[in-house]
Amino acid sequence: MKIIKVENLKKEFIIYEKEPGLKGVIKSFYNAKKIVKKAVDDVSFTIQQGEIVGYIGPNGAGKSTTIKMLTGILTPTSGEVRVDGIIPYQKRTVNAKKIGVVFGQRTQLWWDLPLIESFTVLKEIYQISDADYKERLAYFSALFGLDEFIKQPVRQLSLGQRMKADIVASLLHNPKLLFLDEPTIGLDVIAKENIRKTLKEIHEKYQTTIILTTHDLADIEELCDRIMMIDQGKIIYDGSLETIKAKFGSKKIVCFTLKNDSEIDLGVFETLKKKDPDLTVSLENKALTVIFNKLKINVGDIIGPVLKQTEVLDIDISDDHLENIIKAIYKNGL
């Protein structure tokens, strides 16, 4: 079942450009240069109920503008957008009851109220029954450990606690669709892992459709099977995470942990650079890292010369990081 349908969606903003200096300011009152900026340019996609989709792109690519049109905050310049069968900007109240939204740097909680009172207010706003509210709050309390801070004013919560609370606030009314914008921004490694683990559990329990926008690609790898990439207002990739890794992730990384008293001549890799000019080698604190194109060089060609020269305590072999793959795509195109 399609929960989101977007066809030929466009959003344009009018920007007025003035010349520099006082003369430019005065002239702009009468004859400012009008520039049309295409924030979202002819975007089309569908999302099925229960999917977790990563929506990624550089700053200014059009991610937030797309999300704002899906949530009903912005009206499209042209094109069609439907969320669970309705047009969001025409029926904002109805749409708001179907969705949950978490913005990493903003909160929907009341700053000076104890957290539990924010939840109580939201219960009334969304007209959640007593039984549903009790059941969901108990579930989220166990999942997030809310009892430790639920009676504290929101302003006294740590960033990790506030993020958990915002996720709970967005899910209390059991929305069909959850928008997450940078949900792990500013969190430490443990807090990030807890948030990701919890989102997986929530998805499994409620089959909530999740759209995730983030610059932390570890979130994408952990949570999403499908990613959409947007650049300069256009979707440049829409498909599975595994496909993009297989198609564009040609680099391999081999990390050696060398014995403390060992020595190695890095010149041994010069011959391999003739096969792969982009091969890189680094040695730091007895950690030797070699990055190469797996389509041009075999792993054995890297490991063999090292083992012949020196004693190795450990070897780690991995594919290129998703972050590097995405950067290469934005830089060089598809």
DOROSE-922498 format. One record per residue (C-alpha): residue in three letters; residue number from 0; chain; x, y, z. Coordinates in steps of 0.5 Angstrom, whole numbers. Layout:
! DOROSE-922498
+-----+-----+-------+-------+-------+-------+
! res !   n ! chain !    xx !    yy !    zz !
+-----+-----+-------+-------+-------+-------+
! ala ! NUM !     A !     X !     Y !     Z !
...
+-----+-----+-------+-------+-------+-------+
END
This chain:
! DOROSE-922498
+-----+-----+-------+-------+-------+-------+
! res !   n ! chain !    xx !    yy !    zz !
+-----+-----+-------+-------+-------+-------+
! met !   0 !     A !     0 !     0 !     0 !
! lys !   1 !     A !     3 !     7 !    -2 !
! ile !   2 !     A !     3 !    12 !     4 !
! ile !   3 !     A !     6 !    17 !     0 !
! lys !   4 !     A !     6 !    19 !    -7 !
! val !   5 !     A !     9 !    25 !   -10 !
! glu !   6 !     A !     9 !    27 !   -18 !
! asn !   7 !     A !    13 !    32 !   -21 !
! leu !   8 !     A !    13 !    36 !   -15 !
! lys !   9 !     A !    17 !    43 !   -15 !
! lys !  10 !     A !    18 !    49 !   -10 !
! glu !  11 !     A !    21 !    55 !   -13 !
! phe !  12 !     A !    23 !    61 !    -8 !
! ile !  13 !     A !    23 !    68 !   -11 !
! ile !  14 !     A !    30 !    72 !    -8 !
! tyr !  15 !     A !    31 !    79 !    -9 !
! glu !  16 !     A !    38 !    81 !   -11 !
! lys !  17 !     A !    41 !    88 !    -9 !
! glu !  18 !     A !    48 !    91 !   -12 !
! pro !  19 !     A !    53 !    92 !    -6 !
! gly !  20 !     A !    53 !    99 !    -2 !
! leu !  21 !     A !    49 !   104 !    -1 !
! lys !  22 !     A !    47 !   106 !    -8 !
! gly !  23 !     A !    45 !    98 !    -9 !
! val !  24 !     A !    40 !    99 !    -2 !
! ile !  25 !     A !    37 !   105 !    -5 !
! lys !  26 !     A !    36 !   102 !   -12 !
! ser !  27 !     A !    33 !    95 !    -9 !
! phe !  28 !     A !    27 !    99 !    -7 !
! tyr !  29 !     A !    25 !   101 !   -14 !
! asn !  30 !     A !    29 !    96 !   -18 !
! ala !  31 !     A !    31 !    90 !   -15 !
! lys !  32 !     A !    33 !    84 !   -19 !
! lys !  33 !     A !    29 !    78 !   -18 !
! ile !  34 !     A !    32 !    71 !   -18 !
! val !  35 !     A !    28 !    65 !   -18 !
! lys !  36 !     A !    31 !    59 !   -14 !
! lys !  37 !     A !    28 !    52 !   -15 !
! ala !  38 !     A !    29 !    49 !    -9 !
! val !  39 !     A !    25 !    42 !   -11 !
! asp !  40 !     A !    25 !    41 !   -19 !
! asp !  41 !     A !    21 !    36 !   -22 !
! val !  42 !     A !    21 !    31 !   -16 !
! ser !  43 !     A !    17 !    24 !   -17 !
! phe !  44 !     A !    17 !    18 !   -12 !
! thr !  45 !     A !    13 !    13 !    -8 !
! ile !  46 !     A !    14 !    10 !    -1 !
! gln !  47 !     A !    10 !     4 !     1 !
! gln !  48 !     A !     7 !     3 !     8 !
! gly !  49 !     A !    12 !     0 !    13 !
! glu !  50 !     A !    18 !     3 !     9 !
! ile !  51 !     A !    24 !     6 !    13 !
! val !  52 !     A !    27 !    11 !     7 !
! gly !  53 !     A !    34 !    15 !     8 !
! tyr !  54 !     A !    33 !    22 !     5 !
! ile !  55 !     A !    40 !    25 !     4 !
! gly !  56 !     A !    43 !    30 !     0 !
! pro !  57 !     A !    48 !    36 !     2 !
! asn !  58 !     A !    46 !    43 !     5 !
! gly !  59 !     A !    41 !    46 !     0 !
! ala !  60 !     A !    40 !    40 !    -4 !
! gly !  61 !     A !    32 !    41 !    -3 !
! lys !  62 !     A !    31 !    35 !     3 !
! ser !  63 !     A !    28 !    40 !     8 !
! thr !  64 !     A !    24 !    43 !     3 !
! thr !  65 !     A !    21 !    37 !     1 !
! ile !  66 !     A !    19 !    35 !     8 !
! lys !  67 !     A !    16 !    41 !     9 !
! met !  68 !     A !    11 !    40 !     3 !
! leu !  69 !     A !    10 !    33 !     6 !
! thr !  70 !     A !     8 !    35 !    12 !
! gly !  71 !     A !     4 !    41 !    10 !
! ile !  72 !     A !     8 !    47 !    12 !
! leu !  73 !     A !     9 !    49 !     5 !
! thr !  74 !     A !     5 !    49 !    -1 !
! pro !  75 !     A !     8 !    47 !    -8 !
! thr !  76 !     A !     9 !    51 !   -14 !
! ser !  77 !     A !     7 !    45 !   -18 !
! gly !  78 !     A !     6 !    38 !   -18 !
! glu !  79 !     A !     2 !    33 !   -13 !
! val !  80 !     A !     4 !    31 !    -7 !
! arg !  81 !     A !    -1 !    26 !    -3 !
! val !  82 !     A !     0 !    23 !     4 !
! asp !  83 !     A !    -4 !    17 !     6 !
! gly !  84 !     A !    -9 !    19 !     1 !
! ile !  85 !     A !   -10 !    27 !     3 !
! ile !  86 !     A !    -6 !    33 !     0 !
! pro !  87 !     A !    -2 !    36 !     6 !
! tyr !  88 !     A !    -3 !    43 !     5 !
! gln !  89 !     A !   -10 !    43 !     4 !
! lys !  90 !     A !   -12 !    39 !    10 !
! arg !  91 !     A !    -6 !    41 !    15 !
! thr !  92 !     A !   -10 !    39 !    21 !
! val !  93 !     A !   -12 !    32 !    19 !
! asn !  94 !     A !    -5 !    31 !    16 !
! ala !  95 !     A !    -2 !    33 !    23 !
! lys !  96 !     A !    -6 !    27 !    26 !
! lys !  97 !     A !    -3 !    22 !    21 !
! ile !  98 !     A !     4 !    24 !    22 !
! gly !  99 !     A !    10 !    25 !    27 !
! val ! 100 !     A !    16 !    30 !    26 !
! val ! 101 !     A !    22 !    30 !    30 !
! phe ! 102 !     A !    27 !    36 !    28 !
! gly ! 103 !     A !    34 !    34 !    32 !
! gln ! 104 !     A !    35 !    42 !    34 !
! arg ! 105 !     A !    28 !    44 !    35 !
! thr ! 106 !     A !    23 !    41 !    41 !
! gln ! 107 !     A !    16 !    40 !    41 !
! leu ! 108 !     A !    16 !    40 !    48 !
! trp ! 109 !     A !    14 !    45 !    53 !
! trp ! 110 !     A !    21 !    48 !    56 !
! asp ! 111 !     A !    19 !    49 !    63 !
! leu ! 112 !     A !    14 !    44 !    64 !
! pro ! 113 !     A !    15 !    37 !    67 !
! leu ! 114 !     A !    16 !    32 !    61 !
! ile ! 115 !     A !    10 !    28 !    64 !
! glu ! 116 !     A !     6 !    34 !    63 !
! ser ! 117 !     A !     8 !    35 !    56 !
! phe ! 118 !     A !     6 !    28 !    54 !
! thr ! 119 !     A !    -1 !    30 !    58 !
! val ! 120 !     A !    -2 !    36 !    54 !
! leu ! 121 !     A !    -1 !    32 !    47 !
! lys ! 122 !     A !    -6 !    27 !    49 !
! glu ! 123 !     A !   -11 !    32 !    50 !
! ile ! 124 !     A !    -9 !    35 !    43 !
! tyr ! 125 !     A !    -9 !    29 !    39 !
! gln ! 126 !     A !   -15 !    26 !    43 !
! ile ! 127 !     A !   -12 !    20 !    45 !
! ser ! 128 !     A !   -16 !    15 !    49 !
! asp ! 129 !     A !   -14 !    14 !    56 !
! ala ! 130 !     A !   -13 !     6 !    55 !
! asp ! 131 !     A !    -8 !     8 !    49 !
! tyr ! 132 !     A !    -4 !    13 !    52 !
! lys ! 133 !     A !    -3 !     9 !    58 !
! glu ! 134 !     A !    -1 !     3 !    54 !
! arg ! 135 !     A !     4 !     7 !    49 !
! leu ! 136 !     A !     7 !    11 !    55 !
! ala ! 137 !     A !     8 !     4 !    59 !
! tyr ! 138 !     A !    12 !     1 !    53 !
! phe ! 139 !     A !    16 !     8 !    51 !
! ser ! 140 !     A !    18 !     8 !    59 !
! ala ! 141 !     A !    20 !     1 !    59 !
! leu ! 142 !     A !    24 !     2 !    52 !
! phe ! 143 !     A !    27 !     9 !    54 !
! gly ! 144 !     A !    28 !     9 !    61 !
! leu ! 145 !     A !    23 !    15 !    62 !
! asp ! 146 !     A !    22 !    14 !    69 !
! glu ! 147 !     A !    29 !    17 !    71 !
! phe ! 148 !     A !    27 !    24 !    68 !
! ile ! 149 !     A !    20 !    24 !    66 !
! lys ! 150 !     A !    18 !    29 !    72 !
! gln ! 151 !     A !    24 !    33 !    71 !
! pro ! 152 !     A !    23 !    40 !    67 !
! val ! 153 !     A !    24 !    39 !    60 !
! arg ! 154 !     A !    30 !    45 !    60 !
! gln ! 155 !     A !    34 !    40 !    65 !
! leu ! 156 !     A !    34 !    34 !    61 !
! ser ! 157 !     A !    40 !    32 !    57 !
! leu ! 158 !     A !    41 !    32 !    50 !
! gly ! 159 !     A !    40 !    25 !    49 !
! gln ! 160 !     A !    34 !    25 !    54 !
! arg ! 161 !     A !    31 !    31 !    50 !
! met ! 162 !     A !    31 !    27 !    44 !
! lys ! 163 !     A !    28 !    21 !    47 !
! ala ! 164 !     A !    23 !    25 !    50 !
! asp ! 165 !     A !    21 !    28 !    43 !
! ile ! 166 !     A !    21 !    21 !    39 !
! val ! 167 !     A !    16 !    19 !    45 !
! ala ! 168 !     A !    12 !    26 !    44 !
! ser ! 169 !     A !    12 !    24 !    36 !
! leu ! 170 !     A !     9 !    17 !    37 !
! leu ! 171 !     A !     4 !    18 !    43 !
! his ! 172 !     A !    -2 !    18 !    38 !
! asn ! 173 !     A !     1 !    12 !    34 !
! pro ! 174 !     A !     2 !    16 !    27 !
! lys ! 175 !     A !     3 !    12 !    21 !
! leu ! 176 !     A !     8 !    16 !    18 !
! leu ! 177 !     A !    14 !    19 !    22 !
! phe ! 178 !     A !    19 !    24 !    20 !
! leu ! 179 !     A !    26 !    24 !    23 !
! asp ! 180 !     A !    31 !    30 !    21 !
! glu ! 181 !     A !    38 !    29 !    24 !
! pro ! 182 !     A !    35 !    25 !    30 !
! thr ! 183 !     A !    42 !    23 !    33 !
! ile ! 184 !     A !    45 !    30 !    32 !
! gly ! 185 !     A !    50 !    32 !    38 !
! leu ! 186 !     A !    49 !    25 !    41 !
! asp ! 187 !     A !    55 !    21 !    44 !
! val ! 188 !     A !    56 !    14 !    41 !
! ile ! 189 !     A !    52 !    10 !    46 !
! ala ! 190 !     A !    46 !    15 !    46 !
! lys ! 191 !     A !    46 !    14 !    38 !
! glu ! 192 !     A !    46 !     7 !    38 !
! asn ! 193 !     A !    40 !     7 !    43 !
! ile ! 194 !     A !    36 !    11 !    39 !
! arg ! 195 !     A !    37 !     7 !    33 !
! lys ! 196 !     A !    36 !     1 !    37 !
! thr ! 197 !     A !    29 !     4 !    39 !
! leu ! 198 !     A !    27 !     6 !    32 !
! lys ! 199 !     A !    28 !    -1 !    30 !
! glu ! 200 !     A !    24 !    -4 !    35 !
! ile ! 201 !     A !    18 !     2 !    34 !
! his ! 202 !     A !    18 !     0 !    27 !
! glu ! 203 !     A !    17 !    -7 !    28 !
! lys ! 204 !     A !    12 !    -6 !    33 !
! tyr ! 205 !     A !     8 !    -1 !    30 !
! gln ! 206 !     A !    10 !    -2 !    23 !
! thr ! 207 !     A !    11 !     6 !    22 !
! thr ! 208 !     A !    13 !     8 !    16 !
! ile ! 209 !     A !    20 !    13 !    17 !
! ile ! 210 !     A !    23 !    18 !    13 !
! leu ! 211 !     A !    30 !    19 !    16 !
! thr ! 212 !     A !    34 !    26 !    14 !
! thr ! 213 !     A !    41 !    26 !    16 !
! his ! 214 !     A !    48 !    27 !    15 !
! asp ! 215 !     A !    50 !    22 !    20 !
! leu ! 216 !     A !    51 !    16 !    15 !
! ala ! 217 !     A !    51 !    11 !    20 !
! asp ! 218 !     A !    44 !    12 !    22 !
! ile ! 219 !     A !    43 !    11 !    14 !
! glu ! 220 !     A !    47 !     4 !    14 !
! glu ! 221 !     A !    44 !     2 !    21 !
! leu ! 222 !     A !    36 !     3 !    19 !
! cys ! 223 !     A !    35 !     4 !    12 !
! asp ! 224 !     A !    34 !    -1 !     6 !
! arg ! 225 !     A !    33 !     4 !     1 !
! ile ! 226 !     A !    36 !    11 !     0 !
! met ! 227 !     A !    34 !    17 !    -4 !
! met ! 228 !     A !    39 !    22 !    -6 !
! ile ! 229 !     A !    37 !    29 !    -8 !
! asp ! 230 !     A !    42 !    34 !   -11 !
! gln ! 231 !     A !    40 !    41 !   -13 !
! gly ! 232 !     A !    33 !    40 !   -13 !
! lys ! 233 !     A !    33 !    33 !   -17 !
! ile ! 234 !     A !    33 !    26 !   -14 !
! ile ! 235 !     A !    39 !    23 !   -17 !
! tyr ! 236 !     A !    39 !    16 !   -14 !
! asp ! 237 !     A !    33 !    12 !   -11 !
! gly ! 238 !     A !    34 !     5 !   -10 !
! ser ! 239 !     A !    37 !     0 !    -5 !
! leu ! 240 !     A !    43 !     1 !     0 !
! glu ! 241 !     A !    46 !    -5 !    -2 !
! thr ! 242 !     A !    46 !    -4 !   -10 !
! ile ! 243 !     A !    49 !     3 !    -9 !
! lys ! 244 !     A !    55 !     0 !    -5 !
! ala ! 245 !     A !    56 !    -6 !   -10 !
! lys ! 246 !     A !    55 !    -1 !   -16 !
! phe ! 247 !     A !    59 !     5 !   -13 !
! gly ! 248 !     A !    63 !     2 !    -8 !
! ser ! 249 !     A !    69 !    -1 !   -11 !
! lys ! 250 !     A !    74 !     1 !    -6 !
! lys ! 251 !     A !    77 !    -4 !    -1 !
! ile ! 252 !     A !    80 !    -2 !     6 !
! val ! 253 !     A !    85 !    -7 !     9 !
! cys ! 254 !     A !    88 !    -5 !    16 !
! phe ! 255 !     A !    94 !    -9 !    19 !
! thr ! 256 !     A !    96 !    -8 !    26 !
! leu ! 257 !     A !   103 !    -9 !    26 !
! lys ! 258 !     A !   108 !   -12 !    32 !
! asn ! 259 !     A !   111 !    -6 !    36 !
! asp ! 260 !     A !   118 !    -8 !    34 !
! ser ! 261 !     A !   116 !    -9 !    27 !
! glu ! 262 !     A !   119 !    -5 !    21 !
! ile ! 263 !     A !   116 !    -5 !    14 !
! asp ! 264 !     A !   118 !    -2 !     7 !
! leu ! 265 !     A !   112 !     2 !     4 !
! gly ! 266 !     A !   116 !     2 !    -3 !
! val ! 267 !     A !   113 !    -5 !    -3 !
! phe ! 268 !     A !   106 !    -2 !    -6 !
! glu ! 269 !     A !   110 !     2 !   -11 !
! thr ! 270 !     A !   109 !    -4 !   -16 !
! leu ! 271 !     A !   101 !    -4 !   -15 !
! lys ! 272 !     A !   100 !     3 !   -16 !
! lys ! 273 !     A !   102 !     2 !   -23 !
! lys ! 274 !     A !    95 !    -2 !   -23 !
! asp ! 275 !     A !    91 !     3 !   -19 !
! pro ! 276 !     A !    94 !    10 !   -19 !
! asp ! 277 !     A !    89 !    12 !   -13 !
! leu ! 278 !     A !    92 !     7 !    -8 !
! thr ! 279 !     A !    93 !    10 !    -2 !
! val ! 280 !     A !    98 !     7 !     4 !
! ser ! 281 !     A !    98 !    10 !    11 !
! leu ! 282 !     A !   102 !     8 !    17 !
! glu ! 283 !     A !   101 !    11 !    24 !
! asn ! 284 !     A !   102 !     8 !    31 !
! lys ! 285 !     A !   104 !     1 !    28 !
! ala ! 286 !     A !    97 !     1 !    24 !
! leu ! 287 !     A !    98 !     0 !    17 !
! thr ! 288 !     A !    92 !     2 !    12 !
! val ! 289 !     A !    91 !     1 !     5 !
! ile ! 290 !     A !    86 !     3 !     1 !
! phe ! 291 !     A !    85 !     1 !    -6 !
! asn ! 292 !     A !    80 !    -1 !   -12 !
! lys ! 293 !     A !    78 !    -8 !   -11 !
! leu ! 294 !     A !    76 !    -9 !   -19 !
! lys ! 295 !     A !    84 !    -7 !   -20 !
! ile ! 296 !     A !    88 !   -11 !   -15 !
! asn ! 297 !     A !    86 !   -17 !   -11 !
! val ! 298 !     A !    86 !   -17 !    -3 !
! gly ! 299 !     A !    92 !   -23 !    -3 !
! asp ! 300 !     A !    96 !   -18 !    -7 !
! ile ! 301 !     A !    96 !   -13 !    -1 !
! ile ! 302 !     A !    96 !   -18 !     4 !
! gly ! 303 !     A !   102 !   -22 !     1 !
! pro ! 304 !     A !   107 !   -17 !     1 !
! val ! 305 !     A !   106 !   -15 !     8 !
! leu ! 306 !     A !   106 !   -22 !    11 !
! lys ! 307 !     A !   113 !   -23 !     8 !
! gln ! 308 !     A !   116 !   -17 !    11 !
! thr ! 309 !     A !   113 !   -16 !    18 !
! glu ! 310 !     A !   110 !   -20 !    24 !
! val ! 311 !     A !   102 !   -18 !    24 !
! leu ! 312 !     A !    98 !   -18 !    30 !
! asp ! 313 !     A !    91 !   -17 !    26 !
! ile ! 314 !     A !    88 !   -16 !    20 !
! asp ! 315 !     A !    81 !   -12 !    18 !
! ile ! 316 !     A !    78 !   -12 !    11 !
! ser ! 317 !     A !    72 !    -8 !    10 !
! asp ! 318 !     A !    69 !    -5 !     4 !
! asp ! 319 !     A !    69 !     3 !     3 !
! his ! 320 !     A !    65 !     7 !     8 !
! leu ! 321 !     A !    58 !     9 !     5 !
! glu ! 322 !     A !    60 !    17 !     7 !
! asn ! 323 !     A !    66 !    16 !     2 !
! ile ! 324 !     A !    61 !    13 !    -4 !
! ile ! 325 !     A !    56 !    18 !    -3 !
! lys ! 326 !     A !    62 !    24 !    -3 !
! ala ! 327 !     A !    64 !    21 !   -10 !
! ile ! 328 !     A !    57 !    21 !   -13 !
! tyr ! 329 !     A !    56 !    28 !   -11 !
! lys ! 330 !     A !    63 !    30 !   -14 !
! asn ! 331 !     A !    63 !    26 !   -20 !
! gly ! 332 !     A !    56 !    24 !   -21 !
! leu ! 333 !     A !    53 !    18 !   -23 !
+-----+-----+-------+-------+-------+-------+
END
